[in-house]
């Protein structure tokens, strides 16, 4: 180890090493918690009046509705094709696909990007409410009631809201991966 003259400053790397050493000393005194996670997390979104949550690993990203170009000869739920960082992103109106009519115009509209196997597609929804966390013990495997009938085959359970708490919602667990495998979803040609 080299000795440094009195008053000489540390290099940036030496400062980082010192910060790392001090952080490790602070953490060493903390109790270790190896209990499994007790929360389930997903991306909350709304279609019409129904609240859904998609599992974290099934949504690659969420973005504002990109400008897209219409594609002739496709099903009504295909909004168009957008350029997302040099990659073509087909944008599908999830509400129209489910038979509810087009997503309402507004600033809250968002696109949830699904990047699964060979499928890269954006799902246009009314609103994305960000990351939602639920106690794993509250998971109900049955679909919630009421539920959009056309969405039932993509729903894998729900997290019920507290009936005594104003504004509490029931969240249906919507699987974009199941949607991607549904016959007819990617068969968009007329």
Secondary structure, DSSP 4 states (H G I P E B T S, - for coil): -----TTPPPPHHHHHHHHHHHHHHHHHTSPP--PPP-EEEEEEEEETTEEEEEEGGG--EEEEPPP-B--TTB-TTEEEEEEETTEEEEEEEHHHHTTS-SPPPSTT-EEEEEEETTEEEEEEESEEEEEEEEEGGGEESSPPSS--GGGGGGEEEEEPPPTTSTT---EEEE-HHHHHHSTTTS--B-
